[in-house]
Amino acid sequence: MKTLNLIYICSLRNAAADQAGRMVEYKGEQRYMMSPLEHLVEQLNTTSLGQQYALKAVIFDDDLSHGPDQRKLQDYGLARGTSKGPWIYPESLNIQGQPVDELLQNIPSSYRKTPLNSPERVAGKKEFEARLEAQLDALQADVVLLDGLILILDDLASAHSKYHNKIVNIHPGITRADSPYQRRGATATLDALYGARGQKVTNWATRETVSVPVIDKTGASFHYIDQGIDSGPVITDVMDTHINPDDTIIEMRWNNFQQSLFPAMIKGLKLLAEQRLPKPVAADAEPA
């Protein structure tokens, strides 16, 4: 039976900010912060999703020679052996018998060390995307899932790219343009948390706010990428996360993963598989 080759791409620094793979404070208790990657692997191992997809690689773009990456990953590093505590998922995590650790590949987005709008940065970004594209070619990628990749793929998202409409993103917020619950970009979780308090941040440097109507729900969107920020066509979304104004960002993040993001990711992958895999041929009816 044919399966789709699935490539997962992330930024480890984003997983580290979530304290993925570790116990976190939750309303005076401790709860385990499961990463989307760990949930995906569990679903591939235990549900029919594993008959539709084969996870071929887990690619991350972090670069420890870049100061901000080094600081954000000081407790995690780029591999389990350099972590100061539990890593982003358990060492025992296997995908169909193979350790997930063996699927890890680092393609660093080193261009981020160069100044914004400099010719070197533009050229470096093109070179990074070319290296990423070459690896996707080598892996014969059918579907590329982005989760917490903290950059925009300009060339690969182009309508002229061979990967146009093959790259999808799972975002911890509703991205539909016509939704009053829309939360895009890197501050989506904080925007939602402030919104539940009847506030909107107008300056992130000072955290200056203005009063707005309370919006105490959020969710997650599974969408194709384009060259904008979380603005690609939505495949599916789930909005099942109620926000308590007293939540910390980690508490709200935990709730949103469990209640909306994980369900949207799995639902979206199933919808893609239904579209892209051949339909089973019905057996010929018995003669009368």
Secondary structure, DSSP 8 states (H G I E B T S, - for coil): ---EEEEEEE-HHHHHHTTTTSEEEETTEEEE---HHHHHHHHHHHSGGGGTEEEEEEEE---TTSHHHHHHTTTT-SSGGG-SS--SS-TT-EETTEEGGGGEEE---GGGGS-TT-HHHHHHHHHHHHHHHHHHHHTT-SEEEEES--S--TTTTSTTSTTTTTEEEEESSB--TT-TTB--STTHHHHHHHHHTTEEEEETTTTEEEE-----EEEEEEEE--SSSS-S-EEEEEEEEE--TT--HHHHHHHHIIIIIHHHHHHHHHHHHHHHS-----------
